[in-house]
Amino acid sequence: MSESISRLMDGDVDVAELDAVCASLKSGEAMATWTCYHAIGDALRGEIAVTRDVRGAVASRLAGDPTVLAPRRSVPSTPASWAWAVAATLAAVGVVGWTAYSLVDSTPAGLARMRDAGTMRAAELRPATVPTDLLFAHQEYAPSIMLQGVGPYLRDVAVTREVQP
Amino acid sequence: MQHAHPPSSRARRRLASAAFFLAFVASTARADDAMQWLTRAAQAARELNYIGTILYQIGPRVETSRITHLNDGGREFEKLVNLDGPARELIRTQGEVRCYYPDAKLVRVEPRTFRNVFPSLSPQQQQSLSRFYDFRVIGDDRVSGRPVQVVVFQPRDDLRYGHRFWSDAETGLLLKARLLNEKEEGIEQFAFTDISINAPIDRSMVAPSWPVTPKDWRVLEGVSGDVVRQATGWVVTWVPAGFEKIMEGFRRLRGGGERVAHLVYSDGLVSVSVFVEPQDAPSAPIGFVHQGGLNVYSVRHDDHVITVMGETPSATVRQIANSVERR
């Protein structure tokens, strides 16, 4: 399970596996592992001062579970991939956060299709997005003094940045 | 003394009606001011040639883009290139917008025009502008090195957002705009950081970097945005005062599929769209989504999904969505 959690954080969990991993987070131990891994990540990236307590927790975790760092070596870990993992997880647990568009078909129907086809990784399970088709239809009628035609599309250009994970 | 009372009563009445008249004149003047201001800004954006850099802020994000606008004998051409992240560009010509995403090897073609550009406001919309927004000229400032006039449309209720605009003193062109929430915090903003107005611009400067779409790119053709205007069988029983229905009809979204009912309401400054889709393949997730000042709320209604989208507070779009009924 710790390995699953580790892979979840790297966005490497298959959709099929995702529900099980997220469900497991409800257990106290898995959540402790999750929290601990994030503390490790934060520390590795120098984002937090490693306190005695966290170090203690990390040490005991490492003692009981030698696989903790192994997946981290096998997967090139960048801050971005950590961020993706968090985003994917937030989406998976149903929290609607940042609403970037996606060039992948991000409608519920589209997500369902990809889920069924098993072609989507956890990292692509993204927070709900403002549906592009509806947005374009809406903006056709939006009174616009801002840059007339292109103004509305600024939104599209700006927020489609994270399209390619 | 006996006749002192009637004259004073008459005087009071006269004073009262004079005050009423003055208030009426003042509010009409404000409506005219607001309209004049909007008309000037809209005309400048259409008619002038300009090239500049735009800083666009949405929530915590900041993006910069380069915009080039050409009015060539009444025909408009516009090119927008983003300067951060993957290079992408948008080309607008008459009635068509092409979005190039080279990082995704994708072109998105939107065969749509913008139908509701200022100053095409109905007399009611013009009136609602001053009834529901307090239009004020705040003063002078500078944006992008140019003198500007700052105006604000302050909502008189909490059902809409505030708008602050900075317009070029010389030409009226909008150089900066900000959407404000109920706490008067900016939630979406664009500003020119540099601009050259009446710059010499030719067609090559507004041409796409890919005159021929590379063979290995995908082309996403938007379906015609033409709406079949008719009663949709759906009725919106509540919109904020001042919002009027400006369109009702059916449209097909990309990928064909079922017809989607689309109703549009506007208070003259912003518009709100109401979409009703069959629930088997809704375009939007149930619940709230937002992006800067754009709020979207979807709710199930029997075997349909109702989605309301607009630059109004989330409570407003939700209340509108919950008021939709079958006729």
Interface residues (C-beta under 8 A of the other chain):
Chain A: V96 W98 T99 L103 T107 P108 A109 A128 T129 V130 P131 D133 L134 L135 F136 A137 H138 Q139 E140 Y141 A142 P143 S144 I145 M146 L147 Q148 G149 V150 G151 Y153 L154 R155 D156 V157 A158 V159 T160 R161 V163 Q164
Chain B: L38 A41 A42 A45 R46 I54 Y56 I58 G59 R61 E63 S65 I67 H69 E76 E78 L80 N82 D84 G85 P86 R88 L90 R92 V97 C99 Y101 D103 A104 L106 E110 R112 T113 F114 R115 N116 V117 F118 L121 F165 L174 A177 F190 G222 G225 I246 M247 R251 L253 R254 H262 V264 S266 G268 L269 V270 S271 S273 F275 D280 A281 P282 S283 A284 P285 G287 F288 V289 H290 Q291 G292 L294 V296 T307 M309 G310 E311
